Amino acid sequence: MNINATLLGEFIALFALIMGTVCYYLGRRKTQIPVLAGMLGVVLSIIPPFGLVYLVVLVLKKDVGSTSAAVSG
């Protein structure tokens, strides 16, 4: 079975853009620097398993707002 390099590159680029967007929106709730979270999601998504692991880490991380509210309240 032959793998078309152009199709593989397009898949990785599309996957990186989608993961960057999802990581940015999760980063808005879960981190103090959402742009960095999104960029790290794009970079790690070049190798898709790393991108998925990073996404799971963001999903399992506690919200920034809930931890600061628990401390002040």
N, CA, C and O atoms as a Maestro MAE file, in Angstrom:
{
 s_m_m2io_version
 :::
 2.0.0
}

f_m_ct {
 s_m_title
 :::
 protein
 m_atom[292] {
  # First column is atom index #
  i_m_mmod_type
  r_m_x_coord
  r_m_y_coord
  r_m_z_coord
  i_m_residue_number
  s_m_chain_name
  s_m_pdb_residue_name
  s_m_pdb_atom_name
  i_m_atomic_number
  :::
  1 25 0.842 -1.172 0.000 1 A "MET " " N  " 7
  2 3 0.000 0.000 0.000 1 A "MET " " CA " 6
  3 2 0.891 1.239 0.000 1 A "MET " " C  " 6
  4 15 1.759 1.380 0.861 1 A "MET " " O  " 8
  5 25 0.685 2.110 -0.933 2 A "ASN " " N  " 7
  6 3 1.448 3.343 -1.031 2 A "ASN " " CA " 6
  7 2 0.760 4.459 -0.254 2 A "ASN " " C  " 6
  8 15 -0.466 4.575 -0.256 2 A "ASN " " O  " 8
  9 25 1.571 5.276 0.407 3 A "ILE " " N  " 7
  10 3 1.044 6.420 1.140 3 A "ILE " " CA " 6
  11 2 1.438 7.673 0.376 3 A "ILE " " C  " 6
  12 15 2.622 7.918 0.141 3 A "ILE " " O  " 8
  13 25 0.456 8.456 -0.007 4 A "ASN " " N  " 7
  14 3 0.700 9.689 -0.728 4 A "ASN " " CA " 6
  15 2 1.208 10.740 0.263 4 A "ASN " " C  " 6
  16 15 0.514 11.084 1.220 4 A "ASN " " O  " 8
  17 25 2.421 11.248 0.027 5 A "ALA " " N  " 7
  18 3 3.037 12.198 0.958 5 A "ALA " " CA " 6
  19 2 2.260 13.515 1.014 5 A "ALA " " C  " 6
  20 15 2.179 14.141 2.070 5 A "ALA " " O  " 8
  21 25 1.699 13.929 -0.099 6 A "THR " " N  " 7
  22 3 0.931 15.170 -0.113 6 A "THR " " CA " 6
  23 2 -0.322 15.037 0.738 6 A "THR " " C  " 6
  24 15 -0.655 15.938 1.509 6 A "THR " " O  " 8
  25 25 -1.009 13.926 0.601 7 A "LEU " " N  " 7
  26 3 -2.215 13.697 1.398 7 A "LEU " " CA " 6
  27 2 -1.872 13.600 2.881 7 A "LEU " " C  " 6
  28 15 -2.612 14.119 3.717 7 A "LEU " " O  " 8
  29 25 -0.778 12.954 3.214 8 A "LEU " " N  " 7
  30 3 -0.352 12.853 4.607 8 A "LEU " " CA " 6
  31 2 -0.010 14.226 5.169 8 A "LEU " " C  " 6
  32 15 -0.364 14.530 6.308 8 A "LEU " " O  " 8
  33 25 0.666 15.050 4.398 9 A "GLY " " N  " 7
  34 3 0.998 16.408 4.835 9 A "GLY " " CA " 6
  35 2 -0.235 17.262 5.034 9 A "GLY " " C  " 6
  36 15 -0.309 18.039 5.986 9 A "GLY " " O  " 8
  37 25 -1.203 17.126 4.145 10 A "GLU " " N  " 7
  38 3 -2.457 17.872 4.296 10 A "GLU " " CA " 6
  39 2 -3.214 17.424 5.540 10 A "GLU " " C  " 6
  40 15 -3.786 18.246 6.255 10 A "GLU " " O  " 8
  41 25 -3.213 16.118 5.793 11 A "PHE " " N  " 7
  42 3 -3.878 15.604 6.990 11 A "PHE " " CA " 6
  43 2 -3.217 16.160 8.246 11 A "PHE " " C  " 6
  44 15 -3.910 16.586 9.169 11 A "PHE " " O  " 8
  45 25 -1.889 16.161 8.294 12 A "ILE " " N  " 7
  46 3 -1.177 16.650 9.475 12 A "ILE " " CA " 6
  47 2 -1.426 18.147 9.657 12 A "ILE " " C  " 6
  48 15 -1.615 18.602 10.785 12 A "ILE " " O  " 8
  49 25 -1.430 18.919 8.569 13 A "ALA " " N  " 7
  50 3 -1.670 20.358 8.667 13 A "ALA " " CA " 6
  51 2 -3.092 20.642 9.161 13 A "ALA " " C  " 6
  52 15 -3.291 21.499 10.022 13 A "ALA " " O  " 8
  53 25 -4.069 19.930 8.625 14 A "LEU " " N  " 7
  54 3 -5.451 20.110 9.059 14 A "LEU " " CA " 6
  55 2 -5.630 19.689 10.516 14 A "LEU " " C  " 6
  56 15 -6.308 20.369 11.286 14 A "LEU " " O  " 8
  57 25 -5.022 18.573 10.887 15 A "PHE " " N  " 7
  58 3 -5.093 18.087 12.260 15 A "PHE " " CA " 6
  59 2 -4.453 19.092 13.213 15 A "PHE " " C  " 6
  60 15 -4.979 19.334 14.300 15 A "PHE " " O  " 8
  61 25 -3.322 19.680 12.816 16 A "ALA " " N  " 7
  62 3 -2.635 20.656 13.669 16 A "ALA " " CA " 6
  63 2 -3.490 21.905 13.853 16 A "ALA " " C  " 6
  64 15 -3.554 22.448 14.956 16 A "ALA " " O  " 8
  65 25 -4.142 22.366 12.801 17 A "LEU " " N  " 7
  66 3 -5.003 23.547 12.927 17 A "LEU " " CA " 6
  67 2 -6.205 23.282 13.829 17 A "LEU " " C  " 6
  68 15 -6.569 24.117 14.658 17 A "LEU " " O  " 8
  69 25 -6.808 22.127 13.660 18 A "ILE " " N  " 7
  70 3 -7.961 21.778 14.503 18 A "ILE " " CA " 6
  71 2 -7.537 21.634 15.958 18 A "ILE " " C  " 6
  72 15 -8.205 22.146 16.856 18 A "ILE " " O  " 8
  73 25 -6.432 20.941 16.193 19 A "MET " " N  " 7
  74 3 -5.956 20.748 17.562 19 A "MET " " CA " 6
  75 2 -5.531 22.078 18.193 19 A "MET " " C  " 6
  76 15 -5.757 22.299 19.383 19 A "MET " " O  " 8
  77 25 -4.920 22.957 17.405 20 A "GLY " " N  " 7
  78 3 -4.536 24.266 17.929 20 A "GLY " " CA " 6
  79 2 -5.738 25.070 18.363 20 A "GLY " " C  " 6
  80 15 -5.710 25.732 19.401 20 A "GLY " " O  " 8
  81 25 -6.802 25.013 17.567 21 A "THR " " N  " 7
  82 3 -8.033 25.733 17.901 21 A "THR " " CA " 6
  83 2 -8.671 25.160 19.164 21 A "THR " " C  " 6
  84 15 -9.074 25.906 20.057 21 A "THR " " O  " 8
  85 25 -8.760 23.844 19.233 22 A "VAL " " N  " 7
  86 3 -9.357 23.202 20.410 22 A "VAL " " CA " 6
  87 2 -8.515 23.472 21.653 22 A "VAL " " C  " 6
  88 15 -9.058 23.758 22.721 22 A "VAL " " O  " 8
  89 25 -7.198 23.385 21.522 23 A "CYS " " N  " 7
  90 3 -6.318 23.640 22.664 23 A "CYS " " CA " 6
  91 2 -6.397 25.097 23.108 23 A "CYS " " C  " 6
  92 15 -6.307 25.385 24.301 23 A "CYS " " O  " 8
  93 25 -6.563 26.014 22.164 24 A "TYR " " N  " 7
  94 3 -6.707 27.423 22.533 24 A "TYR " " CA " 6
  95 2 -7.991 27.634 23.345 24 A "TYR " " C  " 6
  96 15 -7.965 28.307 24.375 24 A "TYR " " O  " 8
  97 25 -9.096 27.072 22.892 25 A "TYR " " N  " 7
  98 3 -10.352 27.258 23.620 25 A "TYR " " CA " 6
  99 2 -10.323 26.570 24.983 25 A "TYR " " C  " 6
  100 15 -10.886 27.088 25.948 25 A "TYR " " O  " 8
  101 25 -9.675 25.414 25.069 26 A "LEU " " N  " 7
  102 3 -9.508 24.790 26.383 26 A "LEU " " CA " 6
  103 2 -8.537 25.593 27.234 26 A "LEU " " C  " 6
  104 15 -8.725 25.721 28.444 26 A "LEU " " O  " 8
  105 25 -7.504 26.133 26.607 27 A "GLY " " N  " 7
  106 3 -6.519 26.920 27.327 27 A "GLY " " CA " 6
  107 2 -7.088 28.194 27.915 27 A "GLY " " C  " 6
  108 15 -6.581 28.690 28.922 27 A "GLY " " O  " 8
  109 25 -8.135 28.733 27.305 28 A "ARG " " N  " 7
  110 3 -8.776 29.928 27.857 28 A "ARG " " CA " 6
  111 2 -9.364 29.650 29.228 28 A "ARG " " C  " 6
  112 15 -9.371 30.526 30.092 28 A "ARG " " O  " 8
  113 25 -9.857 28.440 29.433 29 A "ARG " " N  " 7
  114 3 -10.432 28.081 30.730 29 A "ARG " " CA " 6
  115 2 -9.414 27.466 31.674 29 A "ARG " " C  " 6
  116 15 -9.519 27.628 32.889 29 A "ARG " " O  " 8
  117 25 -8.435 26.766 31.130 30 A "LYS " " N  " 7
  118 3 -7.562 25.945 31.964 30 A "LYS " " CA " 6
  119 2 -6.200 26.563 32.259 30 A "LYS " " C  " 6
  120 15 -5.523 26.108 33.180 30 A "LYS " " O  " 8
  121 25 -5.772 27.577 31.516 31 A "THR " " N  " 7
  122 3 -4.458 28.172 31.728 31 A "THR " " CA " 6
  123 2 -4.574 29.688 31.799 31 A "THR " " C  " 6
  124 15 -5.625 30.262 31.515 31 A "THR " " O  " 8
  125 25 -3.479 30.316 32.182 32 A "GLN " " N  " 7
  126 3 -3.448 31.770 32.207 32 A "GLN " " CA " 6
  127 2 -2.936 32.341 30.899 32 A "GLN " " C  " 6
  128 15 -3.105 33.533 30.642 32 A "GLN " " O  " 8
  129 25 -2.308 31.508 30.057 33 A "ILE " " N  " 7
  130 3 -1.767 31.949 28.769 33 A "ILE " " CA " 6
  131 2 -2.358 31.049 27.674 33 A "ILE " " C  " 6
  132 15 -1.715 30.078 27.274 33 A "ILE " " O  " 8
  133 25 -3.567 31.349 27.182 34 A "PRO " " N  " 7
  134 3 -4.211 30.470 26.207 34 A "PRO " " CA " 6
  135 2 -3.513 30.436 24.846 34 A "PRO " " C  " 6
  136 15 -3.588 29.427 24.145 34 A "PRO " " O  " 8
  137 25 -2.841 31.512 24.466 35 A "VAL " " N  " 7
  138 3 -2.144 31.519 23.176 35 A "VAL " " CA " 6
  139 2 -1.004 30.506 23.194 35 A "VAL " " C  " 6
  140 15 -0.780 29.800 22.211 35 A "VAL " " O  " 8
  141 25 -0.291 30.436 24.303 36 A "LEU " " N  " 7
  142 3 0.784 29.456 24.431 36 A "LEU " " CA " 6
  143 2 0.231 28.036 24.408 36 A "LEU " " C  " 6
  144 15 0.841 27.143 23.820 36 A "LEU " " O  " 8
  145 25 -0.909 27.821 25.038 37 A "ALA " " N  " 7
  146 3 -1.539 26.502 25.035 37 A "ALA " " CA " 6
  147 2 -1.931 26.101 23.609 37 A "ALA " " C  " 6
  148 15 -1.768 24.944 23.221 37 A "ALA " " O  " 8
  149 25 -2.448 27.056 22.834 38 A "GLY " " N  " 7
  150 3 -2.816 26.778 21.447 38 A "GLY " " CA " 6
  151 2 -1.615 26.508 20.575 38 A "GLY " " C  " 6
  152 15 -1.636 25.582 19.764 38 A "GLY " " O  " 8
  153 25 -0.564 27.300 20.723 39 A "MET " " N  " 7
  154 3 0.642 27.098 19.920 39 A "MET " " CA " 6
  155 2 1.312 25.766 20.267 39 A "MET " " C  " 6
  156 15 1.802 25.066 19.382 39 A "MET " " O  " 8
  157 25 1.332 25.425 21.540 40 A "LEU " " N  " 7
  158 3 1.899 24.142 21.939 40 A "LEU " " CA " 6
  159 2 1.069 22.993 21.381 40 A "LEU " " C  " 6
  160 15 1.613 21.953 21.013 40 A "LEU " " O  " 8
  161 25 -0.240 23.178 21.317 41 A "GLY " " N  " 7
  162 3 -1.104 22.165 20.707 41 A "GLY " " CA " 6
  163 2 -0.804 21.981 19.232 41 A "GLY " " C  " 6
  164 15 -0.817 20.854 18.737 41 A "GLY " " O  " 8
  165 25 -0.531 23.080 18.512 42 A "VAL " " N  " 7
  166 3 -0.188 22.993 17.089 42 A "VAL " " CA " 6
  167 2 1.135 22.264 16.900 42 A "VAL " " C  " 6
  168 15 1.252 21.382 16.050 42 A "VAL " " O  " 8
  169 25 2.128 22.637 17.697 43 A "VAL " " N  " 7
  170 3 3.453 22.030 17.548 43 A "VAL " " CA " 6
  171 2 3.412 20.543 17.893 43 A "VAL " " C  " 6
  172 15 3.994 19.723 17.183 43 A "VAL " " O  " 8
  173 25 2.737 20.202 18.964 44 A "LEU " " N  " 7
  174 3 2.677 18.792 19.352 44 A "LEU " " CA " 6
  175 2 1.809 17.965 18.407 44 A "LEU " " C  " 6
  176 15 1.952 16.743 18.350 44 A "LEU " " O  " 8
  177 25 0.921 18.609 17.673 45 A "SER " " N  " 7
  178 3 0.051 17.882 16.754 45 A "SER " " CA " 6
  179 2 0.747 17.495 15.456 45 A "SER " " C  " 6
  180 15 0.166 16.789 14.632 45 A "SER " " O  " 8
  181 25 1.964 17.941 15.265 46 A "ILE " " N  " 7
  182 3 2.721 17.479 14.100 46 A "ILE " " CA " 6
  183 2 2.916 15.973 14.196 46 A "ILE " " C  " 6
  184 15 2.931 15.273 13.183 46 A "ILE " " O  " 8
  185 25 3.066 15.481 15.424 47 A "ILE " " N  " 7
  186 3 3.045 14.038 15.688 47 A "ILE " " CA " 6
  187 2 1.724 13.788 16.412 47 A "ILE " " C  " 6
  188 15 1.625 14.040 17.613 47 A "ILE " " O  " 8
  189 25 0.697 13.289 15.691 48 A "PRO " " N  " 7
  190 3 -0.665 13.229 16.248 48 A "PRO " " CA " 6
  191 2 -0.821 12.574 17.620 48 A "PRO " " C  " 6
  192 15 -1.623 13.075 18.409 48 A "PRO " " O  " 8
  193 25 -0.120 11.498 17.964 49 A "PRO " " N  " 7
  194 3 -0.307 10.961 19.325 49 A "PRO " " CA " 6
  195 2 0.107 11.951 20.418 49 A "PRO " " C  " 6
  196 15 -0.518 11.993 21.478 49 A "PRO " " O  " 8
  197 25 1.151 12.744 20.175 50 A "PHE " " N  " 7
  198 3 1.557 13.747 21.160 50 A "PHE " " CA " 6
  199 2 0.479 14.816 21.315 50 A "PHE " " C  " 6
  200 15 0.202 15.272 22.424 50 A "PHE " " O  " 8
  201 25 -0.118 15.207 20.208 51 A "GLY " " N  " 7
  202 3 -1.189 16.189 20.258 51 A "GLY " " CA " 6
  203 2 -2.390 15.685 21.041 51 A "GLY " " C  " 6
  204 15 -3.002 16.435 21.801 51 A "GLY " " O  " 8
  205 25 -2.724 14.419 20.855 52 A "LEU " " N  " 7
  206 3 -3.858 13.850 21.586 52 A "LEU " " CA " 6
  207 2 -3.561 13.738 23.075 52 A "LEU " " C  " 6
  208 15 -4.443 13.974 23.901 52 A "LEU " " O  " 8
  209 25 -2.331 13.380 23.425 53 A "VAL " " N  " 7
  210 3 -1.956 13.300 24.840 53 A "VAL " " CA " 6
  211 2 -2.027 14.683 25.475 53 A "VAL " " C  " 6
  212 15 -2.501 14.822 26.603 53 A "VAL " " O  " 8
  213 25 -1.561 15.708 24.762 54 A "TYR " " N  " 7
  214 3 -1.633 17.076 25.279 54 A "TYR " " CA " 6
  215 2 -3.081 17.517 25.456 54 A "TYR " " C  " 6
  216 15 -3.408 18.201 26.426 54 A "TYR " " O  " 8
  217 25 -3.943 17.134 24.533 55 A "LEU " " N  " 7
  218 3 -5.359 17.466 24.652 55 A "LEU " " CA " 6
  219 2 -5.970 16.806 25.884 55 A "LEU " " C  " 6
  220 15 -6.758 17.435 26.590 55 A "LEU " " O  " 8
  221 25 -5.622 15.560 26.149 56 A "VAL " " N  " 7
  222 3 -6.131 14.866 27.337 56 A "VAL " " CA " 6
  223 2 -5.638 15.557 28.605 56 A "VAL " " C  " 6
  224 15 -6.385 15.690 29.574 56 A "VAL " " O  " 8
  225 25 -4.375 15.999 28.597 57 A "VAL " " N  " 7
  226 3 -3.841 16.710 29.759 57 A "VAL " " CA " 6
  227 2 -4.617 18.000 29.995 57 A "VAL " " C  " 6
  228 15 -4.931 18.334 31.138 57 A "VAL " " O  " 8
  229 25 -4.927 18.725 28.929 58 A "LEU " " N  " 7
  230 3 -5.709 19.956 29.097 58 A "LEU " " CA " 6
  231 2 -7.118 19.678 29.588 58 A "LEU " " C  " 6
  232 15 -7.645 20.420 30.417 58 A "LEU " " O  " 8
  233 25 -7.727 18.628 29.091 59 A "VAL " " N  " 7
  234 3 -9.094 18.305 29.508 59 A "VAL " " CA " 6
  235 2 -9.122 17.936 30.991 59 A "VAL " " C  " 6
  236 15 -10.056 18.309 31.702 59 A "VAL " " O  " 8
  237 25 -8.120 17.213 31.459 60 A "LEU " " N  " 7
  238 3 -8.110 16.756 32.843 60 A "LEU " " CA " 6
  239 2 -7.618 17.816 33.820 60 A "LEU " " C  " 6
  240 15 -7.775 17.647 35.029 60 A "LEU " " O  " 8
  241 25 -7.031 18.898 33.334 61 A "LYS " " N  " 7
  242 3 -6.530 19.959 34.203 61 A "LYS " " CA " 6
  243 2 -7.704 20.749 34.775 61 A "LYS " " C  " 6
  244 15 -8.725 20.932 34.112 61 A "LYS " " O  " 8
  245 25 -7.546 21.213 36.012 62 A "LYS " " N  " 7
  246 3 -8.603 21.988 36.654 62 A "LYS " " CA " 6
  247 2 -8.675 23.380 36.053 62 A "LYS " " C  " 6
  248 15 -7.675 23.915 35.575 62 A "LYS " " O  " 8
  249 25 -9.865 23.960 36.081 63 A "ASP " " N  " 7
  250 3 -10.067 25.311 35.571 63 A "ASP " " CA " 6
  251 2 -9.320 26.320 36.433 63 A "ASP " " C  " 6
  252 15 -9.219 26.157 37.649 63 A "ASP " " O  " 8
  253 25 -8.802 27.353 35.799 64 A "VAL " " N  " 7
  254 3 -8.091 28.402 36.527 64 A "VAL " " CA " 6
  255 2 -9.054 29.188 37.411 64 A "VAL " " C  " 6
  256 15 -8.721 29.514 38.551 64 A "VAL " " O  " 8
  257 25 -10.233 29.492 36.902 65 A "GLY " " N  " 7
  258 3 -11.210 30.263 37.664 65 A "GLY " " CA " 6
  259 2 -11.710 29.538 38.888 65 A "GLY " " C  " 6
  260 15 -11.949 30.173 39.916 65 A "GLY " " O  " 8
  261 25 -11.877 28.234 38.818 66 A "SER " " N  " 7
  262 3 -12.422 27.493 39.953 66 A "SER " " CA " 6
  263 2 -11.403 27.376 41.080 66 A "SER " " C  " 6
  264 15 -11.779 27.367 42.252 66 A "SER " " O  " 8
  265 25 -10.115 27.285 40.741 67 A "THR " " N  " 7
  266 3 -9.106 27.183 41.795 67 A "THR " " CA " 6
  267 2 -8.919 28.518 42.504 67 A "THR " " C  " 6
  268 15 -8.726 28.532 43.720 67 A "THR " " O  " 8
  269 25 -8.967 29.645 41.787 68 A "SER " " N  " 7
  270 3 -8.819 30.939 42.436 68 A "SER " " CA " 6
  271 2 -10.068 31.285 43.258 68 A "SER " " C  " 6
  272 15 -9.956 31.944 44.292 68 A "SER " " O  " 8
  273 25 -11.241 30.856 42.816 69 A "ALA " " N  " 7
  274 3 -12.460 31.102 43.572 69 A "ALA " " CA " 6
  275 2 -12.479 30.293 44.853 69 A "ALA " " C  " 6
  276 15 -12.993 30.758 45.870 69 A "ALA " " O  " 8
  277 25 -11.922 29.078 44.818 70 A "ALA " " N  " 7
  278 3 -11.885 28.254 46.014 70 A "ALA " " CA " 6
  279 2 -10.919 28.841 47.045 70 A "ALA " " C  " 6
  280 15 -11.161 28.724 48.246 70 A "ALA " " O  " 8
  281 25 -9.849 29.458 46.603 71 A "VAL " " N  " 7
  282 3 -8.886 30.038 47.521 71 A "VAL " " CA " 6
  283 2 -9.443 31.306 48.172 71 A "VAL " " C  " 6
  284 15 -9.278 31.512 49.374 71 A "VAL " " O  " 8
  285 25 -10.099 32.148 47.382 72 A "SER " " N  " 7
  286 3 -10.604 33.422 47.929 72 A "SER " " CA " 6
  287 2 -11.924 33.246 48.683 72 A "SER " " C  " 6
  288 15 -12.282 34.095 49.499 72 A "SER " " O  " 8
  289 25 -12.652 32.153 48.419 73 A "GLY " " N  " 7
  290 3 -13.969 31.991 49.047 73 A "GLY " " CA " 6
  291 2 -13.924 31.100 50.172 73 A "GLY " " C  " 6
  292 15 -14.949 30.857 50.810 73 A "GLY " " O  " 8
  :::
 }
 m_bond[291] {
  # First column is bond index #
  i_m_from
  i_m_to
  i_m_order
  :::
  1 1 2 1
  2 2 3 1
  3 3 4 2
  4 3 5 1
  5 5 6 1
  6 6 7 1
  7 7 8 2
  8 7 9 1
  9 9 10 1
  10 10 11 1
  11 11 12 2
  12 11 13 1
  13 13 14 1
  14 14 15 1
  15 15 16 2
  16 15 17 1
  17 17 18 1
  18 18 19 1
  19 19 20 2
  20 19 21 1
  21 21 22 1
  22 22 23 1
  23 23 24 2
  24 23 25 1
  25 25 26 1
  26 26 27 1
  27 27 28 2
  28 27 29 1
  29 29 30 1
  30 30 31 1
  31 31 32 2
  32 31 33 1
  33 33 34 1
  34 34 35 1
  35 35 36 2
  36 35 37 1
  37 37 38 1
  38 38 39 1
  39 39 40 2
  40 39 41 1
  41 41 42 1
  42 42 43 1
  43 43 44 2
  44 43 45 1
  45 45 46 1
  46 46 47 1
  47 47 48 2
  48 47 49 1
  49 49 50 1
  50 50 51 1
  51 51 52 2
  52 51 53 1
  53 53 54 1
  54 54 55 1
  55 55 56 2
  56 55 57 1
  57 57 58 1
  58 58 59 1
  59 59 60 2
  60 59 61 1
  61 61 62 1
  62 62 63 1
  63 63 64 2
  64 63 65 1
  65 65 66 1
  66 66 67 1
  67 67 68 2
  68 67 69 1
  69 69 70 1
  70 70 71 1
  71 71 72 2
  72 71 73 1
  73 73 74 1
  74 74 75 1
  75 75 76 2
  76 75 77 1
  77 77 78 1
  78 78 79 1
  79 79 80 2
  80 79 81 1
  81 81 82 1
  82 82 83 1
  83 83 84 2
  84 83 85 1
  85 85 86 1
  86 86 87 1
  87 87 88 2
  88 87 89 1
  89 89 90 1
  90 90 91 1
  91 91 92 2
  92 91 93 1
  93 93 94 1
  94 94 95 1
  95 95 96 2
  96 95 97 1
  97 97 98 1
  98 98 99 1
  99 99 100 2
  100 99 101 1
  101 101 102 1
  102 102 103 1
  103 103 104 2
  104 103 105 1
  105 105 106 1
  106 106 107 1
  107 107 108 2
  108 107 109 1
  109 109 110 1
  110 110 111 1
  111 111 112 2
  112 111 113 1
  113 113 114 1
  114 114 115 1
  115 115 116 2
  116 115 117 1
  117 117 118 1
  118 118 119 1
  119 119 120 2
  120 119 121 1
  121 121 122 1
  122 122 123 1
  123 123 124 2
  124 123 125 1
  125 125 126 1
  126 126 127 1
  127 127 128 2
  128 127 129 1
  129 129 130 1
  130 130 131 1
  131 131 132 2
  132 131 133 1
  133 133 134 1
  134 134 135 1
  135 135 136 2
  136 135 137 1
  137 137 138 1
  138 138 139 1
  139 139 140 2
  140 139 141 1
  141 141 142 1
  142 142 143 1
  143 143 144 2
  144 143 145 1
  145 145 146 1
  146 146 147 1
  147 147 148 2
  148 147 149 1
  149 149 150 1
  150 150 151 1
  151 151 152 2
  152 151 153 1
  153 153 154 1
  154 154 155 1
  155 155 156 2
  156 155 157 1
  157 157 158 1
  158 158 159 1
  159 159 160 2
  160 159 161 1
  161 161 162 1
  162 162 163 1
  163 163 164 2
  164 163 165 1
  165 165 166 1
  166 166 167 1
  167 167 168 2
  168 167 169 1
  169 169 170 1
  170 170 171 1
  171 171 172 2
  172 171 173 1
  173 173 174 1
  174 174 175 1
  175 175 176 2
  176 175 177 1
  177 177 178 1
  178 178 179 1
  179 179 180 2
  180 179 181 1
  181 181 182 1
  182 182 183 1
  183 183 184 2
  184 183 185 1
  185 185 186 1
  186 186 187 1
  187 187 188 2
  188 187 189 1
  189 189 190 1
  190 190 191 1
  191 191 192 2
  192 191 193 1
  193 193 194 1
  194 194 195 1
  195 195 196 2
  196 195 197 1
  197 197 198 1
  198 198 199 1
  199 199 200 2
  200 199 201 1
  201 201 202 1
  202 202 203 1
  203 203 204 2
  204 203 205 1
  205 205 206 1
  206 206 207 1
  207 207 208 2
  208 207 209 1
  209 209 210 1
  210 210 211 1
  211 211 212 2
  212 211 213 1
  213 213 214 1
  214 214 215 1
  215 215 216 2
  216 215 217 1
  217 217 218 1
  218 218 219 1
  219 219 220 2
  220 219 221 1
  221 221 222 1
  222 222 223 1
  223 223 224 2
  224 223 225 1
  225 225 226 1
  226 226 227 1
  227 227 228 2
  228 227 229 1
  229 229 230 1
  230 230 231 1
  231 231 232 2
  232 231 233 1
  233 233 234 1
  234 234 235 1
  235 235 236 2
  236 235 237 1
  237 237 238 1
  238 238 239 1
  239 239 240 2
  240 239 241 1
  241 241 242 1
  242 242 243 1
  243 243 244 2
  244 243 245 1
  245 245 246 1
  246 246 247 1
  247 247 248 2
  248 247 249 1
  249 249 250 1
  250 250 251 1
  251 251 252 2
  252 251 253 1
  253 253 254 1
  254 254 255 1
  255 255 256 2
  256 255 257 1
  257 257 258 1
  258 258 259 1
  259 259 260 2
  260 259 261 1
  261 261 262 1
  262 262 263 1
  263 263 264 2
  264 263 265 1
  265 265 266 1
  266 266 267 1
  267 267 268 2
  268 267 269 1
  269 269 270 1
  270 270 271 1
  271 271 272 2
  272 271 273 1
  273 273 274 1
  274 274 275 1
  275 275 276 2
  276 275 277 1
  277 277 278 1
  278 278 279 1
  279 279 280 2
  280 279 281 1
  281 281 282 1
  282 282 283 1
  283 283 284 2
  284 283 285 1
  285 285 286 1
  286 286 287 1
  287 287 288 2
  288 287 289 1
  289 289 290 1
  290 290 291 1
  291 291 292 2
  :::
 }
}
